[in-house]
Amino acid sequence: MHDAERMGRARQAITVAGIAGFVILFSGFMAASDDDILLKINRSIDVFGRVYKEVTANYVDDIDPEKFMDAGIDGMLGTLDPYTAYIDKENSDEVDLLTNGKYGGVGVTIGIRDGAVRVISVMDGYSAQRQGVLPGDRFISIGGVNVSNMKPDEIRNLTRGEPGTDVKVVIEREGEAHTLEYVLIREEIQIKNVTYAGQVVDGIGYIRLDRFSRRAGDEVRQAIREMKLSGNLNGMILDLRGNPGGLLDAAVDVASKFVARGSLIVSTRGRRAEAERKYASTEEPILPSVPLVVLTDRNSASASEIVAGSLQDLDRALIVGTRSFGKGLVQTIVPLNYGAQLKITTARYYIPSGRSIQEIDYMHRDRNGVFVVTPDSLKREFTTAHGRKVLELGGIAPDSVVELDDPGPMVLELHRKSHFFKFANHYVSEHKNDSLLTVTPDMLSAFKSYLEKEKFDFQEDSEKRVKELRQIAERLRYGNEVLTELNTLSGILDREKARGFERYGDYIRQELHVELMAHVKNERGRIEASLKFDKQVQTAVALLKDQKQFARRMGL
C-alpha cells in the first residue's frame, strides 16, 4: 500500500481508543462560532504567539524552538482529556499501524526479561520463525548496532523497516557457547486481532480478540466459520479482557456477527451536528442465536465496551468477569502541516439502551483537584431489550462478577523476577527431545533447585505485619514477654514460608505449564494452556452448559 493511500484511509477511519475518526477540520468549528468566540480565539493566538517569540528570541539560554512549541501544545492539550494529543511526524506511523494493523518487520515480540531485552514470542510464518529465532533469545546487535543497553522501543525500531529489506542480527541463546547470527528479511507483518480461536470443550467455542484494527470483523467471522465446520457449536465465549479498543467501525463489524441485521449497535453525539451518527448492523449475523458469553476486565476499553455493552443491551450475551474501563469518548485524527497530526475528542458514544459508559468527567474536578466520578447512587438506570436494569457511566458492569484468585506473593514475585520464563528457557534448551506437555515431579524438583541456586526470596504480608508489630512494641516499650511472643510467631511464619513451594504448588505447576507451552508453541501455546486454569473462562463454560440458568440470567 502506498503512503498516500495509507494516509487517505487513516483520515477516514473512526476510532474510540485513540486511533482515527471522521475528520472535522478546524474551519468547520469556525463556521458556527459567534463573533465573541472568534474574537477570543484571535486574541489568544496573538498573545500566545508574542510570548513564544519573545521567549525563544530573548531567554537567557538557548531554546530549541520546536521543543518549546511542542511543550506549549502539550500544555494546552493537558487541560483536556488524556486522549486528545499532538502526534508529531516521528510518531505518525503508529497511527497507520494501529488503524491498518500492518508494519514491516521480522516477526518477533520482544520485552524485558531478567534485565535484558529478549524475544518473548515468535510469530508463525515470518522470517524470524523460518530461520530459527527462538523465545528467550537475547539480541546483541541489529544491523551492526549494539543494542545491549537499548530500550525495547529502540530495538523494535531497528527491526522494523521497508518490507523486502534485510537486517543482520546477532543473538545470545541459553545453552549455546557462542553467539548466533541470522540475516532476517523484513516482511509486511499483519497484526492479528484474533490471537486464539478454538473449542475450549466440546461444543463451546472460544475467541480471544486482542484489538480492533480494520480486519477484526473479518477475523472473527473466519474464526466462527472454522469452528462451525469442525463440529456443533452450542455456545460461544468472546474474550475481550485486556483489549484496549481500536476502530469504531471495527467494533460495529464485530458486534454485527452476533445480532440481527438492522440492530442499532452504537450512536455518537458531540458538539457539532456532524458528530451525531448512528451505527447499525448491515449484514446477516453468522452466529445469530448460539448462547454467547463476553469476558471483560478493567483493561477492556472503548471499542471493547461498545461490543460488550451493545450485546448486553440487546440481550444477546451475558457479560462475565469484572467491570470494564469506562471510556466512552470518540477521537478524530486531523492532519496538520509538516506531517504532524492532532488526535482530538469530538464525540461521546452511546450504546443501544441510550446510556453512556464514560466513567471520568475530565472537564470537572473536585476541591482536591481530582477528576469527578459519578457514584453509583447518582447514576441513571436504563433497560436492556428484555427489561433488565443497567446503569450509565463507569464502564460495563458484568452480569456475573467473577474475580480472579490471588496466586499469592511467592508466585507474583516469581513472575516479577521472570523466573518462570528463565527456567523454561533453560529447561527447553536442555530437554529438546523430551515431552514438555506435562509438568512432572522431576521438573518441579529441577525448578526448586533452580530457585535455590538463584537464592530466590519473597516477602509475605504476615512478615510485614509482624515487623510492624515489633516496631510498635519497641516504640511503646512493651515488656519482654510481648517481644518473645513476636519472635516465636516470626519463627512459625518462617517455617510456613519455607513451605511456600508446597502451599503455592498448584499455581506454580500452572504457571510452569503455561510458560513451557509458550516456549514450545509460542503465544498460541501460552493461551491454550492458560485456558485450563482460567476461573472466568470456566465460569462462562458452566453458564453455557446450563441452558436454564443462562436463559434466566438473560431475562427470558
N, C-alpha and C positions, 0 to 999 in steps of 0.2 A: 504494500500500500504506500503511495507517495505521501510526502509530508503534507502537501496541500490538501489531499483527500482526508488524511487523519485529522488535520485541524478543522476541516469542514464538519466532520462527523462529531468531533468533540464539542463544537459550538452548538450542535443541535440536540445533544443528549440532556436529559433531565436527571438530576441527582437528588438523593436525600441523605447521603452520607459523606458529603464533601467532594463530590465529583461535579459533573456538569449538568446544566439545566437549560430551559428555554432562555434565549439571550434577550435581555432587556437593556438596550443601550441607555447611557446616562441621559441623552437628549429626550428619551421617552418620558422620563420623570419631569423634565422641564416643561413639557407641553401642557401639563395640567397644574403647574405651580402658579401661585398668585404672585403679584409684584413684590409683596413683602418678603416672601421666601427667596425670590431671585435677588433682591437687594442684600439680604443677609448672607447669601452664598457668595455673591461677588465681593462683598466687603471682607468676608472671612478669608477668601482666597487671596485677596490683596494683602491682608495683614500677614498671612502665612508666608507668602512669597517674600515680603520685606524682611521678616525675621530670618528666613532661610538664607537670603542673600547676604544680610548683614553679618550673620554668624560665620558663614563659610568664608567670607572675604576678610573679616576683621578679628576673628577669635585669635587669642594669643598663640595657640598652637595650630599646626596644620590639621585640616579636617578633610577627610575623604568625602566629597560632595554626594556621591552615590550612596555610601553607607549612611550618611547623615539624613538623606531624604528617605531611605528605607526605614530608618528609626522613626522618622516623623509619621510615615504612613502606618507603621506598626502601632505607634502610639494612638493614632486616631481609631484604627480598627479595634484596638484593645478595649475600647469603651463599649463595644458591641458584644455579640455572642462569639464564642470561640471558633465558630465555623466560617465566619467572614474573614478572609485572609488575602493578602497580596502574594502572588506567585511570580517570582522573577524568572527570567529566561532560563537560568540554570536548572530550575526545578519544574519547568513546564512540561517536560517529557513524562513526568509522573502522572499528569492528567490523562495523557493518551494511554499510558499503561493501565490505569485504573478503569478507564471507560471501555477500552477495547480488549483489555486482558492479554496484551501481547508485548513482547520485548525481544531483543536479540541477546541470546545468552548461551551458556554451555549446558544448562540443565542441572544445577545443584542448588540446594538450600543450605545456607551457612548460618552459623551462630556461635556464640561464645560458650565453650565447654572447657572446664579445667584451666581457665585463664587464657585460653588460646582460641583463635577463630578456626573452627573445624567444619567439615561437611556434616550436616545433620541428616540430610537425605538426598538421594539421587533420583531424578525424575526419569520415568520409564521412556525409553525410545530416543533419548537425546545423546549427544556426543560423549558427555561425561560417563554415562552408563555403558555405552557401547565400547568405550576404550578402557574401562576397568576402574574408574574412580569409585571409592567405597565410603560409606558413612564412617566418620571418625578420622578420616584423613585430614591432615593439617597442612594448609598452604604455606609454603616457604617463600615462593616468588611467583609472580604472574606477569608475563610479558617482560621479563627481565627486571621487574621492580620488586625489591624486598618488601614483603608485606607483614613481617613478623610483628611489627608494632602498630599495624594499621587497625582501624575500627572496621566492623562488618560492612557498613555502608560504603566505605572507601574501597574495600576489596570487591564488593559487588559491582561497583562502577568499572573496575578493571576487567572483570569477567564479561561484562556486557559490551555490546558493540554492534556494528552492522552485520546482519546475517551473511554468512559466506566467508567472513574473515576468520583467521585462525589466531590462537593465542597459546604460547608455551607456558605450562605451569609446572612447578616443582613442588612435590608434596612429601610429607613425612608420614610414615604409616607404622602403626603398632606392629611389632614383630619383624620388621624389615630393618636390616643393618644399615642400609644406605637409602638416601632419598630416591624418589621415583620421578621420572619426567614424562609428561604427556603433551602432545600437541592437540588441543581441542578445537573443534570447529564450532563457531557461533552459529546458531540456528534461530529461526523465529520460534520463540517459546510461547506456547498457548497456555496461559494460566487456567487451570481447571477451577470451575465454580463448584462442581460436584466432585468432591475428593474421595468419596466412597459410596458405593451402592451395592446392595445385595440383600438377601433374606437373613434376618437375624435368627429366626426359627422358621420352620416350615409354614408357609402361607402368610408370613408377615414380613413385608419389605422395609428397608431402611435406606434413607438417602441423607448423606451429610452434605449440606450446602454451605460453603465457607465464604462466599462473596456473591455480589450481584453485578457482574460486568455484563457486557452485551449478550453473551451466549448462555446466560444462566437458564433461561426458559427452555432453550433447545436441549441443554444437557439434562435437565430434569425430565423432559419428555422422553429422551432416549433412554434414561435410566429406568423409567417406568415401563417403557416398551420392552426392554430386555428382561425385566423381572416377570412381566406378564407372559413372555414367551417361555420362560424357564419353569413355569408352574402357576397354580392358582394363587391369587392374591386376595387374602381375606382381611388384610389390614395393612396400613402403611404408616411409617414413622418418618417425619420430616424434621431433621435435626438442624436448628438454626442457632445453637449455642455457640457463642464466640464469634458470630457473624456480624461484622460492624456495619454492613449495608452496602450501598452502591447505587446503581441507576434506578430511578423510579420506574422507568419503562420496564426494566428487568423484573422488578418486584411485581408489577401488574401481570407480566408474562408468566411468572411462576405461579401466582395465585390462580390464573386462568386455567391451569392444568387440572384444577380440582373443583371449580364452581361452574354453574350453568352459564351459558352464553347470555350476555346482556346484564350480568350481575355487576352492580356498582362495587368497585374494589377500593377506590380512594378518590378524594377530591382535594383540590388545593385552593386556598384563598389567601390573598395578600393585599398590599396597599393599592396596587394598580389593578384595573379591570382585567388586564391581560393575564394576571396571575390566577384568575379563577377558572379552573378547569375540572372536568370530571373524567375519570378513567374507569371504563367498564370492560369486562371480558368480551372479546370479539371472536372467540373460537369455541368449538365444542370441546369440553374437557376430555382428557384422555383417561382420567380416573374420577368419574362423576359421583360415585356413590360408595366406594370402598371406605370403611371407617378409617379415620385419619387422626393421628396424634402429632402435634407440633411441640418440639422441645425448645425451651428458651432459658436464658440465664441473664445476668446483669450485663453481659457483654453482647447481647443480641440487640442491635440498634438499627434505627432508621428504616431502611428497606426491609430488614428482617421483621420489624414491628408492623410494617404495612401488611406483609404476608400473614404473620401470626394474628394480627388484630382483625384483618378482614375475614379470615377463615373462622375466627371466634365469633365475630359479629354476625356472620351469615350462618352460624351454627353448622359449619361444615367440618370443624375439627375441635378437639379438646386440646387445651394447652397444658403441658406438664413441665415442671421444673421450678424455676424461680422467676421473679418479676424481671421484665426486660429493662433496658437502659432508660428509655423515656426521651427520645429525640424525635420531635415532630416538626422539624424545620426543613425547608427546601432551599437548596443553594443553586445559584446560576453562575456560570462562568462567562465573564465579559472580557473579550480580548482587548488589551491595551497596546500602546506603542512599544516598539523595541522588543517584541517577543514576550512581554510580561502579560499577566492575566489577573483579573480580580474575581475572587470567589465571594459572592455576596448572598446573604439570606434574603430571599424575595417573597417567600410564602410560608404558610403553615399547611400541613396536610391533615385531613380528617378521614377516618375510616368509616365504613358503611353506617354504623349506628349514629354517626354525626359527632362523635367525640374526638377531641384532640388528645394525644398521648404525651405531649411535651411536658417534661417534669419541671424544669427550671425556668423562671421568668428572668431573663437576662437584662431586662430594662428596669428592674426594680430590686433594690437591696434593703435589708433591714437596718436598724440603727447601728449594728456592728459591721456593716459593710458586706454582709453575706447575701448572696442571691436568694430571692424569695422562692420557696417551695410550698405549694398549697397542701395543707394537711388533709388526710382522708375525710375528716368530718365536714370539710367545706367543699368537697368535690361533688359535682352534679352526677346524678345517676342517668344512665342510658339503658336501652334494652336491646338484646340481640333479636334475630329473626323469630326465635321461638319464645321470646319474652323473658330470657334470663337477664338479670341485672348486672351491669358492668359500670365501672367508674371512669370518668375522664381523667386526664393528666397522669403523670407518674409511671408511664410505660404500660405494658400489657401484663395484667395480673393473671397467673395461671389458674386454670380450673382445678388443678390438683397440684398443690405445692409439695415439692419433693426436694429437700435439701440434701446435698451430698455429704457423706460421712467425713469426719475429720480423721485423716490417716495417722495423726499423731506427730509429735515433734521429731522423732527419730527419722521417720520417712521423709518429712519435709526437709530436714537437714541433709539427708542423703541426696535429695533432688537438688537442693541449693548448691551443694558442692559437686554435683554431676557424677556421683559415684555409681549410679546405675548405668549411666552412659559409658563411663570409663571402663567399668568392669565388663560390660557387654562387648565393648570394642576389643578389650584384651582377650576375653574368653573366646570370641568368634575367631580371632586370629590364630589361636592355639588349638581350636577344635573344628577345623574346616570341614572335616568329613563326618562329624557327629551330628546326630539328630538334636535339634535345639527346640523342638516343638513343646517339650515338657521341661519344667524346672524340677530337676532331680535332687535328691538329698546330697549327692556329691557336688552338684552345682551350688547348692546353698552353703555347703561346707567351704567350698572354694571362695564364695563371696564373703563369708565370715572371716576367713583367713586374710583375704584382701583388705578388709576393713581394719583388721588388727595391724597389718603391715602399714597401712596408711595412718595409723593412730587416730582413727575416726572417733569423734566425741560429739555429744549433743547435750543440750540442757532442757530438762523438763520443767513444767510450771511448778511442780512441787518443790524442786530445788530452789527456785527463785523465792517462793513463799517462805520457806524455812530460813533462807538467808535474810529476808526482810524481818522475820520474827526475831532472829538473833540480834539484828541491829537495834530493833526496838527494845529488846530485853536489856541489852548493854547500855543503851542510852538512858533508859529509865531505872537502871541499877537494880534489876531483878536479882534475886538470890541465886546461888549456885545450883539449887535444885532445878530451876527452870532451864538454865543453860545445859545442865546434864541431860535433862529430858530431850532438849532440842538436839543435842549431839547423838543421843540414842536414836531419835527419829531420823536424823541425817544418815546414820548407818543403815537403817532399814530401807530408806529410799535408795541409797547407793546399791544395795543388793537387788532391789527391784529394777533399777536402771540397768544393771548388768544382765538382767533377763530381757532386755529390750528386743533382742533378736527373736526371742520366743514370743513375747507379748505382741509384737507387731508382725509376726511371721506371715500372716495371711496377706497383709499389704505388701510386704517385701517380696513374696512369691509373685504376686500380681504384677508389681512394677518391673521385676526382673523379666518376667514373661513378655510384657509389652515391649521392653527395650530390646530384648533379643530378637523379637519378631520385626522390630523396626530395622535392625541391622541386616536381617535376612531378606525381608520383603519390602523394605523401605516404608513409606508413610502408609501405604495400604495395609501392610502387616501390623503397624502400630495401632491403627484404628480397629482393625478386625479383632485383634487381641483384647483391646480395651473394652469392647462392647460386652464381653462376657462378664465383666465385673462392674458394669455401669448401672448404678441403682436407678437412675432416671429412665434409662432405656428399658430396664426390666419392669419398671412400673408401667411404662407405656405398653409393653408386650402383654402384661397381665390385664390391662384395661381392654385391649383389643381382642383378647381371647374371651373375655366375659361380655357377651353381646348385651345382656340385660343391664348390667351396670353401666356400660358405655351409653346405651340409649337413655338411661335415667339421668346420667350426668349431662347429656345433651338436651334434656328437657323434652324428650319425645314421649 
